[in-house]
Amino acid sequence: MVRIDGAVVAAKVMEETKSRTVALMARGVCPGLAVILIGDDPASRAYVRSKDKKAAELGFHSIKKELPADTSQEEVLALVDQLNRDPAIHGILVQSPPPPQIDEAAVVRAIDPAKDVDGFHPVNVAKLAMDDPTGFVPCTPLGCLRLLHEAGIETAGRRAVVVGRSMIVGKPMALLLMRRGPGGDATVTVAHSRSRDLAAITREADIVIAAVGRPHFLGDKHIRDGAVVIDVGINRIEDAAHPRGYRLVGDVDYDAVADRCEAITPVPGGVGPMTIAMLMSNTVTAAELLLSARL
């Protein structure tokens, strides 16, 4: 069994991104990333701090806009418009989830698709579906694909089952695996929590991508011997024995299946570190594309 270490792969991506950043700076371009945080959700705040730290390590021009929880939709849209017009900013993202008065979908649509480094704008979703390389791919599925590549997992001709159908992971993951070329050419099934006889579906898979958001949703009966498992889930469960009173687990029962897998990602330490690494990579790509357009 190969334990796919996301921290190691993320560090490699960050080194590559640093080299690309240095090359851009030599040509007079400093990648710029703006993150908008609305409200004071502790998890969102911690995640934004992590993004800001990684951007600083890479030498980005990094802006963090923290707005109060009662910020109006109009104020958020005005800020997005300001950042769209700022030539020093190449990537914009609004931390999810926003407070209930904010229409998140409308905010995403307001972001310039060329600066949508999260890959959620309808234009970028369409580009992914159409195999257009000028679009941005959501960071988590892009990170999953990189983990498969680094682990030497061949996808061509293999059967992949994606458990989960969100626009953040499940749907873009399926599209990536179906693409022609390296990292694609898989035969893909998308299943979910309401799929009938889910275990029968996932047991047929050479590669299982678990992104359903339920702790230990997939267990021994779901994974066949020799399968590759990429576990996207990060779920908090109570654990009195842990210093924090809880621990993080994936959507897959790691202990029940790991010994039978060809390769598997742990939780934590698997997919998680890849999301921010791919966000930084997407931001540099945005700056590179803008520079190319100017030439």
C-alpha positions as protocol buffer text, in pm:
chain_id: "A"
residue {
  index: 1
  type: MET
  ca { x: 0 y: 0 z: 0 }
}
residue {
  index: 2
  type: VAL
  ca { x: 127 y: 348 z: -93 }
}
residue {
  index: 3
  type: ARG
  ca { x: 28 y: 628 z: 144 }
}
residue {
  index: 4
  type: ILE
  ca { x: 0 y: 939 z: -72 }
}
residue {
  index: 5
  type: ASP
  ca { x: 146 y: 1226 z: 129 }
}
residue {
  index: 6
  type: GLY
  ca { x: -33 y: 1546 z: 29 }
}
residue {
  index: 7
  type: ALA
  ca { x: 205 y: 1766 z: 227 }
}
residue {
  index: 8
  type: VAL
  ca { x: 504 y: 1643 z: 26 }
}
residue {
  index: 9
  type: VAL
  ca { x: 327 y: 1692 z: -308 }
}
residue {
  index: 10
  type: ALA
  ca { x: 194 y: 2034 z: -203 }
}
residue {
  index: 11
  type: ALA
  ca { x: 548 y: 2142 z: -112 }
}
residue {
  index: 12
  type: LYS
  ca { x: 663 y: 2036 z: -460 }
}
residue {
  index: 13
  type: VAL
  ca { x: 381 y: 2239 z: -620 }
}
residue {
  index: 14
  type: MET
  ca { x: 478 y: 2540 z: -407 }
}
residue {
  index: 15
  type: GLU
  ca { x: 841 y: 2513 z: -520 }
}
residue {
  index: 16
  type: GLU
  ca { x: 731 y: 2505 z: -883 }
}
residue {
  index: 17
  type: THR
  ca { x: 500 y: 2802 z: -821 }
}
residue {
  index: 18
  type: LYS
  ca { x: 783 y: 2994 z: -654 }
}
residue {
  index: 19
  type: SER
  ca { x: 1004 y: 2941 z: -960 }
}
residue {
  index: 20
  type: ARG
  ca { x: 726 y: 3062 z: -1190 }
}
residue {
  index: 21
  type: THR
  ca { x: 673 y: 3365 z: -964 }
}
residue {
  index: 22
  type: VAL
  ca { x: 1041 y: 3456 z: -980 }
}
residue {
  index: 23
  type: ALA
  ca { x: 1029 y: 3430 z: -1360 }
}
residue {
  index: 24
  type: LEU
  ca { x: 726 y: 3661 z: -1372 }
}
residue {
  index: 25
  type: MET
  ca { x: 888 y: 3913 z: -1142 }
}
residue {
  index: 26
  type: ALA
  ca { x: 1192 y: 3920 z: -1369 }
}
residue {
  index: 27
  type: ARG
  ca { x: 953 y: 4038 z: -1638 }
}
residue {
  index: 28
  type: GLY
  ca { x: 799 y: 4305 z: -1414 }
}
residue {
  index: 29
  type: VAL
  ca { x: 487 y: 4117 z: -1301 }
}
residue {
  index: 30
  type: CYS
  ca { x: 411 y: 4032 z: -938 }
}
residue {
  index: 31
  type: PRO
  ca { x: 121 y: 3787 z: -900 }
}
residue {
  index: 32
  type: GLY
  ca { x: -160 y: 3948 z: -704 }
}
residue {
  index: 33
  type: LEU
  ca { x: -420 y: 3761 z: -497 }
}
residue {
  index: 34
  type: ALA
  ca { x: -717 y: 3917 z: -319 }
}
residue {
  index: 35
  type: VAL
  ca { x: -921 y: 3721 z: -65 }
}
residue {
  index: 36
  type: ILE
  ca { x: -1252 y: 3852 z: 67 }
}
residue {
  index: 37
  type: LEU
  ca { x: -1370 y: 3728 z: 406 }
}
residue {
  index: 38
  type: ILE
  ca { x: -1720 y: 3823 z: 521 }
}
residue {
  index: 39
  type: GLY
  ca { x: -1798 y: 3767 z: 888 }
}
residue {
  index: 40
  type: ASP
  ca { x: -1596 y: 3597 z: 1159 }
}
residue {
  index: 41
  type: ASP
  ca { x: -1645 y: 3223 z: 1112 }
}
residue {
  index: 42
  type: PRO
  ca { x: -1341 y: 3070 z: 1291 }
}
residue {
  index: 43
  type: ALA
  ca { x: -1280 y: 2799 z: 1030 }
}
residue {
  index: 44
  type: SER
  ca { x: -1301 y: 3046 z: 742 }
}
residue {
  index: 45
  type: ARG
  ca { x: -1074 y: 3290 z: 923 }
}
residue {
  index: 46
  type: ALA
  ca { x: -813 y: 3020 z: 983 }
}
residue {
  index: 47
  type: TYR
  ca { x: -829 y: 2912 z: 620 }
}
residue {
  index: 48
  type: VAL
  ca { x: -787 y: 3269 z: 496 }
}
residue {
  index: 49
  type: ARG
  ca { x: -486 y: 3315 z: 727 }
}
residue {
  index: 50
  type: SER
  ca { x: -330 y: 3007 z: 574 }
}
residue {
  index: 51
  type: LYS
  ca { x: -387 y: 3137 z: 221 }
}
residue {
  index: 52
  type: ASP
  ca { x: -243 y: 3475 z: 313 }
}
residue {
  index: 53
  type: LYS
  ca { x: 65 y: 3309 z: 468 }
}
residue {
  index: 54
  type: LYS
  ca { x: 132 y: 3095 z: 160 }
}
residue {
  index: 55
  type: ALA
  ca { x: 91 y: 3395 z: -71 }
}
residue {
  index: 56
  type: ALA
  ca { x: 343 y: 3590 z: 140 }
}
residue {
  index: 57
  type: GLU
  ca { x: 590 y: 3299 z: 128 }
}
residue {
  index: 58
  type: LEU
  ca { x: 574 y: 3308 z: -252 }
}
residue {
  index: 59
  type: GLY
  ca { x: 624 y: 3682 z: -267 }
}
residue {
  index: 60
  type: PHE
  ca { x: 277 y: 3760 z: -402 }
}
residue {
  index: 61
  type: HIS
  ca { x: 109 y: 4095 z: -380 }
}
residue {
  index: 62
  type: SER
  ca { x: -154 y: 3972 z: -132 }
}
residue {
  index: 63
  type: ILE
  ca { x: -466 y: 4158 z: -20 }
}
residue {
  index: 64
  type: LYS
  ca { x: -703 y: 4037 z: 250 }
}
residue {
  index: 65
  type: LYS
  ca { x: -1035 y: 4220 z: 271 }
}
residue {
  index: 66
  type: GLU
  ca { x: -1219 y: 4144 z: 595 }
}
residue {
  index: 67
  type: LEU
  ca { x: -1580 y: 4261 z: 600 }
}
residue {
  index: 68
  type: PRO
  ca { x: -1827 y: 4257 z: 892 }
}
residue {
  index: 69
  type: ALA
  ca { x: -2094 y: 3986 z: 905 }
}
residue {
  index: 70
  type: ASP
  ca { x: -2371 y: 4239 z: 827 }
}
residue {
  index: 71
  type: THR
  ca { x: -2208 y: 4356 z: 500 }
}
residue {
  index: 72
  type: SER
  ca { x: -2466 y: 4397 z: 224 }
}
residue {
  index: 73
  type: GLN
  ca { x: -2473 y: 4226 z: -113 }
}
residue {
  index: 74
  type: GLU
  ca { x: -2419 y: 4561 z: -282 }
}
residue {
  index: 75
  type: GLU
  ca { x: -2107 y: 4631 z: -77 }
}
residue {
  index: 76
  type: VAL
  ca { x: -1957 y: 4294 z: -165 }
}
residue {
  index: 77
  type: LEU
  ca { x: -2032 y: 4340 z: -536 }
}
residue {
  index: 78
  type: ALA
  ca { x: -1879 y: 4689 z: -526 }
}
residue {
  index: 79
  type: LEU
  ca { x: -1559 y: 4547 z: -376 }
}
residue {
  index: 80
  type: VAL
  ca { x: -1545 y: 4270 z: -638 }
}
residue {
  index: 81
  type: ASP
  ca { x: -1586 y: 4530 z: -912 }
}
residue {
  index: 82
  type: GLN
  ca { x: -1303 y: 4734 z: -764 }
}
residue {
  index: 83
  type: LEU
  ca { x: -1075 y: 4430 z: -759 }
}
residue {
  index: 84
  type: ASN
  ca { x: -1176 y: 4332 z: -1112 }
}
residue {
  index: 85
  type: ARG
  ca { x: -1047 y: 4670 z: -1229 }
}
residue {
  index: 86
  type: ASP
  ca { x: -727 y: 4658 z: -1023 }
}
residue {
  index: 87
  type: PRO
  ca { x: -439 y: 4567 z: -1260 }
}
residue {
  index: 88
  type: ALA
  ca { x: -224 y: 4453 z: -966 }
}
residue {
  index: 89
  type: ILE
  ca { x: -474 y: 4177 z: -879 }
}
residue {
  index: 90
  type: HIS
  ca { x: -472 y: 3858 z: -1087 }
}
residue {
  index: 91
  type: GLY
  ca { x: -680 y: 3633 z: -864 }
}
residue {
  index: 92
  type: ILE
  ca { x: -994 y: 3701 z: -661 }
}
residue {
  index: 93
  type: LEU
  ca { x: -1181 y: 3468 z: -431 }
}
residue {
  index: 94
  type: VAL
  ca { x: -1460 y: 3513 z: -179 }
}
residue {
  index: 95
  type: GLN
  ca { x: -1424 y: 3276 z: 116 }
}
residue {
  index: 96
  type: SER
  ca { x: -1714 y: 3032 z: 142 }
}
residue {
  index: 97
  type: PRO
  ca { x: -1961 y: 3018 z: 304 }
}
residue {
  index: 98
  type: PRO
  ca { x: -2064 y: 3384 z: 331 }
}
residue {
  index: 99
  type: PRO
  ca { x: -2336 y: 3506 z: 571 }
}
residue {
  index: 100
  type: PRO
  ca { x: -2696 y: 3418 z: 468 }
}
residue {
  index: 101
  type: GLN
  ca { x: -2779 y: 3763 z: 326 }
}
residue {
  index: 102
  type: ILE
  ca { x: -2511 y: 3721 z: 59 }
}
residue {
  index: 103
  type: ASP
  ca { x: -2604 y: 3555 z: -271 }
}
residue {
  index: 104
  type: GLU
  ca { x: -2283 y: 3357 z: -320 }
}
residue {
  index: 105
  type: ALA
  ca { x: -2363 y: 3251 z: -676 }
}
residue {
  index: 106
  type: ALA
  ca { x: -2420 y: 3612 z: -779 }
}
residue {
  index: 107
  type: VAL
  ca { x: -2089 y: 3715 z: -624 }
}
residue {
  index: 108
  type: VAL
  ca { x: -1905 y: 3438 z: -812 }
}
residue {
  index: 109
  type: ARG
  ca { x: -2069 y: 3550 z: -1139 }
}
residue {
  index: 110
  type: ALA
  ca { x: -1950 y: 3906 z: -1070 }
}
residue {
  index: 111
  type: ILE
  ca { x: -1583 y: 3804 z: -1058 }
}
residue {
  index: 112
  type: ASP
  ca { x: -1394 y: 3851 z: -1383 }
}
residue {
  index: 113
  type: PRO
  ca { x: -1354 y: 3494 z: -1519 }
}
residue {
  index: 114
  type: ALA
  ca { x: -988 y: 3574 z: -1593 }
}
residue {
  index: 115
  type: LYS
  ca { x: -939 y: 3636 z: -1218 }
}
residue {
  index: 116
  type: ASP
  ca { x: -1159 y: 3351 z: -1094 }
}
residue {
  index: 117
  type: VAL
  ca { x: -875 y: 3137 z: -958 }
}
residue {
  index: 118
  type: ASP
  ca { x: -1123 y: 2922 z: -764 }
}
residue {
  index: 119
  type: GLY
  ca { x: -1264 y: 2806 z: -1099 }
}
residue {
  index: 120
  type: PHE
  ca { x: -1632 y: 2847 z: -1006 }
}
residue {
  index: 121
  type: HIS
  ca { x: -1744 y: 3111 z: -1256 }
}
residue {
  index: 122
  type: PRO
  ca { x: -1984 y: 2969 z: -1521 }
}
residue {
  index: 123
  type: VAL
  ca { x: -1735 y: 3064 z: -1794 }
}
residue {
  index: 124
  type: ASN
  ca { x: -1462 y: 2856 z: -1632 }
}
residue {
  index: 125
  type: VAL
  ca { x: -1702 y: 2566 z: -1567 }
}
residue {
  index: 126
  type: ALA
  ca { x: -1790 y: 2572 z: -1938 }
}
residue {
  index: 127
  type: LYS
  ca { x: -1424 y: 2585 z: -2039 }
}
residue {
  index: 128
  type: LEU
  ca { x: -1353 y: 2278 z: -1827 }
}
residue {
  index: 129
  type: ALA
  ca { x: -1641 y: 2093 z: -1991 }
}
residue {
  index: 130
  type: MET
  ca { x: -1513 y: 2197 z: -2335 }
}
residue {
  index: 131
  type: ASP
  ca { x: -1147 y: 2104 z: -2266 }
}
residue {
  index: 132
  type: ASP
  ca { x: -1046 y: 2470 z: -2305 }
}
residue {
  index: 133
  type: PRO
  ca { x: -708 y: 2507 z: -2129 }
}
residue {
  index: 134
  type: THR
  ca { x: -752 y: 2882 z: -2080 }
}
residue {
  index: 135
  type: GLY
  ca { x: -1006 y: 2825 z: -1802 }
}
residue {
  index: 136
  type: PHE
  ca { x: -939 y: 2773 z: -1433 }
}
residue {
  index: 137
  type: VAL
  ca { x: -1009 y: 2437 z: -1270 }
}
residue {
  index: 138
  type: PRO
  ca { x: -1136 y: 2426 z: -908 }
}
residue {
  index: 139
  type: CYS
  ca { x: -840 y: 2380 z: -677 }
}
residue {
  index: 140
  type: THR
  ca { x: -940 y: 2066 z: -488 }
}
residue {
  index: 141
  type: PRO
  ca { x: -1007 y: 1839 z: -789 }
}
residue {
  index: 142
  type: LEU
  ca { x: -700 y: 1980 z: -960 }
}
residue {
  index: 143
  type: GLY
  ca { x: -503 y: 1884 z: -650 }
}
residue {
  index: 144
  type: CYS
  ca { x: -651 y: 1533 z: -656 }
}
residue {
  index: 145
  type: LEU
  ca { x: -536 y: 1490 z: -1013 }
}
residue {
  index: 146
  type: ARG
  ca { x: -185 y: 1602 z: -918 }
}
residue {
  index: 147
  type: LEU
  ca { x: -177 y: 1350 z: -632 }
}
residue {
  index: 148
  type: LEU
  ca { x: -266 y: 1070 z: -874 }
}
residue {
  index: 149
  type: HIS
  ca { x: 9 y: 1185 z: -1109 }
}
residue {
  index: 150
  type: GLU
  ca { x: 275 y: 1207 z: -837 }
}
residue {
  index: 151
  type: ALA
  ca { x: 182 y: 861 z: -710 }
}
residue {
  index: 152
  type: GLY
  ca { x: 228 y: 719 z: -1060 }
}
residue {
  index: 153
  type: ILE
  ca { x: -137 y: 618 z: -1090 }
}
residue {
  index: 154
  type: GLU
  ca { x: -243 y: 562 z: -1450 }
}
residue {
  index: 155
  type: THR
  ca { x: -596 y: 683 z: -1523 }
}
residue {
  index: 156
  type: ALA
  ca { x: -628 y: 596 z: -1893 }
}
residue {
  index: 157
  type: GLY
  ca { x: -866 y: 306 z: -1948 }
}
residue {
  index: 158
  type: ARG
  ca { x: -932 y: 260 z: -1578 }
}
residue {
  index: 159
  type: ARG
  ca { x: -1273 y: 282 z: -1415 }
}
residue {
  index: 160
  type: ALA
  ca { x: -1309 y: 573 z: -1174 }
}
residue {
  index: 161
  type: VAL
  ca { x: -1601 y: 633 z: -941 }
}
residue {
  index: 162
  type: VAL
  ca { x: -1650 y: 983 z: -800 }
}
residue {
  index: 163
  type: VAL
  ca { x: -1871 y: 976 z: -490 }
}
residue {
  index: 164
  type: GLY
  ca { x: -2016 y: 1325 z: -466 }
}
residue {
  index: 165
  type: ARG
  ca { x: -2174 y: 1561 z: -716 }
}
residue {
  index: 166
  type: SER
  ca { x: -2092 y: 1912 z: -592 }
}
residue {
  index: 167
  type: MET
  ca { x: -1970 y: 2187 z: -822 }
}
residue {
  index: 168
  type: ILE
  ca { x: -1671 y: 2229 z: -590 }
}
residue {
  index: 169
  type: VAL
  ca { x: -1534 y: 1875 z: -623 }
}
residue {
  index: 170
  type: GLY
  ca { x: -1753 y: 1600 z: -767 }
}
residue {
  index: 171
  type: LYS
  ca { x: -1858 y: 1738 z: -1104 }
}
residue {
  index: 172
  type: PRO
  ca { x: -1525 y: 1902 z: -1199 }
}
residue {
  index: 173
  type: MET
  ca { x: -1340 y: 1591 z: -1080 }
}
residue {
  index: 174
  type: ALA
  ca { x: -1544 y: 1375 z: -1316 }
}
residue {
  index: 175
  type: LEU
  ca { x: -1479 y: 1614 z: -1606 }
}
residue {
  index: 176
  type: LEU
  ca { x: -1104 y: 1610 z: -1538 }
}
residue {
  index: 177
  type: LEU
  ca { x: -1088 y: 1232 z: -1534 }
}
residue {
  index: 178
  type: MET
  ca { x: -1282 y: 1215 z: -1863 }
}
residue {
  index: 179
  type: ARG
  ca { x: -1054 y: 1457 z: -2047 }
}
residue {
  index: 180
  type: ARG
  ca { x: -836 y: 1329 z: -2327 }
}
residue {
  index: 181
  type: GLY
  ca { x: -468 y: 1299 z: -2243 }
}
residue {
  index: 182
  type: PRO
  ca { x: -255 y: 1257 z: -1929 }
}
residue {
  index: 183
  type: GLY
  ca { x: -458 y: 1236 z: -1610 }
}
residue {
  index: 184
  type: GLY
  ca { x: -773 y: 1161 z: -1807 }
}
residue {
  index: 185
  type: ASP
  ca { x: -915 y: 900 z: -2044 }
}
residue {
  index: 186
  type: ALA
  ca { x: -1084 y: 721 z: -1753 }
}
residue {
  index: 187
  type: THR
  ca { x: -1426 y: 560 z: -1764 }
}
residue {
  index: 188
  type: VAL
  ca { x: -1610 y: 767 z: -1504 }
}
residue {
  index: 189
  type: THR
  ca { x: -1917 y: 703 z: -1291 }
}
residue {
  index: 190
  type: VAL
  ca { x: -2057 y: 974 z: -1064 }
}
residue {
  index: 191
  type: ALA
  ca { x: -2235 y: 834 z: -758 }
}
residue {
  index: 192
  type: HIS
  ca { x: -2367 y: 1000 z: -443 }
}
residue {
  index: 193
  type: SER
  ca { x: -2538 y: 938 z: -110 }
}
residue {
  index: 194
  type: ARG
  ca { x: -2865 y: 844 z: -280 }
}
residue {
  index: 195
  type: SER
  ca { x: -2718 y: 604 z: -534 }
}
residue {
  index: 196
  type: ARG
  ca { x: -2883 y: 263 z: -513 }
}
residue {
  index: 197
  type: ASP
  ca { x: -2645 y: -11 z: -395 }
}
residue {
  index: 198
  type: LEU
  ca { x: -2350 y: 226 z: -373 }
}
residue {
  index: 199
  type: ALA
  ca { x: -2116 y: -48 z: -255 }
}
residue {
  index: 200
  type: ALA
  ca { x: -2171 y: -246 z: -574 }
}
residue {
  index: 201
  type: ILE
  ca { x: -2082 y: 62 z: -779 }
}
residue {
  index: 202
  type: THR
  ca { x: -1767 y: 156 z: -589 }
}
residue {
  index: 203
  type: ARG
  ca { x: -1639 y: -204 z: -570 }
}
residue {
  index: 204
  type: GLU
  ca { x: -1611 y: -199 z: -949 }
}
residue {
  index: 205
  type: ALA
  ca { x: -1377 y: 102 z: -936 }
}
residue {
  index: 206
  type: ASP
  ca { x: -1004 y: 102 z: -993 }
}
residue {
  index: 207
  type: ILE
  ca { x: -999 y: 458 z: -856 }
}
residue {
  index: 208
  type: VAL
  ca { x: -1242 y: 595 z: -595 }
}
residue {
  index: 209
  type: ILE
  ca { x: -1265 y: 969 z: -531 }
}
residue {
  index: 210
  type: ALA
  ca { x: -1464 y: 1021 z: -210 }
}
residue {
  index: 211
  type: ALA
  ca { x: -1615 y: 1369 z: -183 }
}
residue {
  index: 212
  type: VAL
  ca { x: -1950 y: 1326 z: -12 }
}
residue {
  index: 213
  type: GLY
  ca { x: -1880 y: 1508 z: 315 }
}
residue {
  index: 214
  type: ARG
  ca { x: -1981 y: 1233 z: 559 }
}
residue {
  index: 215
  type: PRO
  ca { x: -1739 y: 1075 z: 807 }
}
residue {
  index: 216
  type: HIS
  ca { x: -1645 y: 714 z: 721 }
}
residue {
  index: 217
  type: PHE
  ca { x: -1925 y: 697 z: 465 }
}
residue {
  index: 218
  type: LEU
  ca { x: -1728 y: 443 z: 264 }
}
residue {
  index: 219
  type: GLY
  ca { x: -1599 y: 135 z: 441 }
}
residue {
  index: 220
  type: ASP
  ca { x: -1462 y: -211 z: 383 }
}
residue {
  index: 221
  type: LYS
  ca { x: -1756 y: -324 z: 169 }
}
residue {
  index: 222
  type: HIS
  ca { x: -1716 y: -29 z: -69 }
}
residue {
  index: 223
  type: ILE
  ca { x: -1350 y: -69 z: -172 }
}
residue {
  index: 224
  type: ARG
  ca { x: -1210 y: -364 z: -367 }
}
residue {
  index: 225
  type: ASP
  ca { x: -862 y: -505 z: -324 }
}
residue {
  index: 226
  type: GLY
  ca { x: -601 y: -306 z: -518 }
}
residue {
  index: 227
  type: ALA
  ca { x: -810 y: 7 z: -558 }
}
residue {
  index: 228
  type: VAL
  ca { x: -673 y: 362 z: -541 }
}
residue {
  index: 229
  type: VAL
  ca { x: -858 y: 587 z: -295 }
}
residue {
  index: 230
  type: ILE
  ca { x: -845 y: 967 z: -293 }
}
residue {
  index: 231
  type: ASP
  ca { x: -1033 y: 1089 z: 15 }
}
residue {
  index: 232
  type: VAL
  ca { x: -1144 y: 1452 z: -14 }
}
residue {
  index: 233
  type: GLY
  ca { x: -1354 y: 1449 z: 303 }
}
residue {
  index: 234
  type: ILE
  ca { x: -1248 y: 1644 z: 610 }
}
residue {
  index: 235
  type: ASN
  ca { x: -1496 y: 1573 z: 888 }
}
residue {
  index: 236
  type: ARG
  ca { x: -1478 y: 1659 z: 1255 }
}
residue {
  index: 237
  type: ILE
  ca { x: -1590 y: 1389 z: 1499 }
}
residue {
  index: 238
  type: GLU
  ca { x: -1593 y: 1398 z: 1877 }
}
residue {
  index: 239
  type: ASP
  ca { x: -1304 y: 1221 z: 2048 }
}
residue {
  index: 240
  type: ALA
  ca { x: -1263 y: 1266 z: 2422 }
}
residue {
  index: 241
  type: ALA
  ca { x: -917 y: 1110 z: 2406 }
}
residue {
  index: 242
  type: HIS
  ca { x: -792 y: 1386 z: 2176 }
}
residue {
  index: 243
  type: PRO
  ca { x: -653 y: 1706 z: 2331 }
}
residue {
  index: 244
  type: ARG
  ca { x: -899 y: 1917 z: 2130 }
}
residue {
  index: 245
  type: GLY
  ca { x: -1193 y: 1692 z: 2206 }
}
residue {
  index: 246
  type: TYR
  ca { x: -1230 y: 1601 z: 1841 }
}
residue {
  index: 247
  type: ARG
  ca { x: -1034 y: 1461 z: 1550 }
}
residue {
  index: 248
  type: LEU
  ca { x: -1049 y: 1487 z: 1174 }
}
residue {
  index: 249
  type: VAL
  ca { x: -1147 y: 1189 z: 960 }
}
residue {
  index: 250
  type: GLY
  ca { x: -1222 y: 1137 z: 594 }
}
residue {
  index: 251
  type: ASP
  ca { x: -1520 y: 1011 z: 402 }
}
residue {
  index: 252
  type: VAL
  ca { x: -1343 y: 675 z: 387 }
}
residue {
  index: 253
  type: ASP
  ca { x: -1274 y: 452 z: 686 }
}
residue {
  index: 254
  type: TYR
  ca { x: -897 y: 454 z: 639 }
}
residue {
  index: 255
  type: ASP
  ca { x: -818 y: 183 z: 893 }
}
residue {
  index: 256
  type: ALA
  ca { x: -1071 y: -54 z: 739 }
}
residue {
  index: 257
  type: VAL
  ca { x: -943 y: -30 z: 380 }
}
residue {
  index: 258
  type: ALA
  ca { x: -585 y: 103 z: 370 }
}
residue {
  index: 259
  type: ASP
  ca { x: -405 y: -232 z: 381 }
}
residue {
  index: 260
  type: ARG
  ca { x: -599 y: -354 z: 75 }
}
residue {
  index: 261
  type: CYS
  ca { x: -543 y: -45 z: -140 }
}
residue {
  index: 262
  type: GLU
  ca { x: -283 y: 11 z: -410 }
}
residue {
  index: 263
  type: ALA
  ca { x: -262 y: 370 z: -285 }
}
residue {
  index: 264
  type: ILE
  ca { x: -465 y: 591 z: -51 }
}
residue {
  index: 265
  type: THR
  ca { x: -462 y: 945 z: 87 }
}
residue {
  index: 266
  type: PRO
  ca { x: -482 y: 994 z: 465 }
}
residue {
  index: 267
  type: VAL
  ca { x: -698 y: 1249 z: 646 }
}
residue {
  index: 268
  type: PRO
  ca { x: -555 y: 1482 z: 752 }
}
residue {
  index: 269
  type: GLY
  ca { x: -246 y: 1519 z: 537 }
}
residue {
  index: 270
  type: GLY
  ca { x: -379 y: 1403 z: 203 }
}
residue {
  index: 271
  type: VAL
  ca { x: -591 y: 1622 z: -22 }
}
residue {
  index: 272
  type: GLY
  ca { x: -613 y: 1910 z: 226 }
}
residue {
  index: 273
  type: PRO
  ca { x: -268 y: 2067 z: 168 }
}
residue {
  index: 274
  type: MET
  ca { x: -321 y: 2049 z: -208 }
}
residue {
  index: 275
  type: THR
  ca { x: -613 y: 2292 z: -223 }
}
residue {
  index: 276
  type: ILE
  ca { x: -414 y: 2599 z: -119 }
}
residue {
  index: 277
  type: ALA
  ca { x: -112 y: 2489 z: -324 }
}
residue {
  index: 278
  type: MET
  ca { x: -325 y: 2468 z: -638 }
}
residue {
  index: 279
  type: LEU
  ca { x: -485 y: 2806 z: -558 }
}
residue {
  index: 280
  type: MET
  ca { x: -139 y: 2962 z: -558 }
}
residue {
  index: 281
  type: SER
  ca { x: -57 y: 2784 z: -885 }
}
residue {
  index: 282
  type: ASN
  ca { x: -381 y: 2909 z: -1043 }
}
residue {
  index: 283
  type: THR
  ca { x: -298 y: 3266 z: -937 }
}
residue {
  index: 284
  type: VAL
  ca { x: 39 y: 3249 z: -1110 }
}
residue {
  index: 285
  type: THR
  ca { x: -131 y: 3101 z: -1417 }
}
residue {
  index: 286
  type: ALA
  ca { x: -368 y: 3400 z: -1420 }
}
residue {
  index: 287
  type: ALA
  ca { x: -72 y: 3639 z: -1416 }
}
residue {
  index: 288
  type: GLU
  ca { x: 105 y: 3441 z: -1690 }
}
residue {
  index: 289
  type: LEU
  ca { x: -205 y: 3446 z: -1912 }
}
residue {
  index: 290
  type: LEU
  ca { x: -245 y: 3820 z: -1868 }
}
residue {
  index: 291
  type: LEU
  ca { x: 120 y: 3877 z: -1955 }
}
residue {
  index: 292
  type: SER
  ca { x: 87 y: 3660 z: -2266 }
}
residue {
  index: 293
  type: ALA
  ca { x: -222 y: 3855 z: -2373 }
}
residue {
  index: 294
  type: ARG
  ca { x: -25 y: 4179 z: -2355 }
}
residue {
  index: 295
  type: LEU
  ca { x: 257 y: 4054 z: -2578 }
}
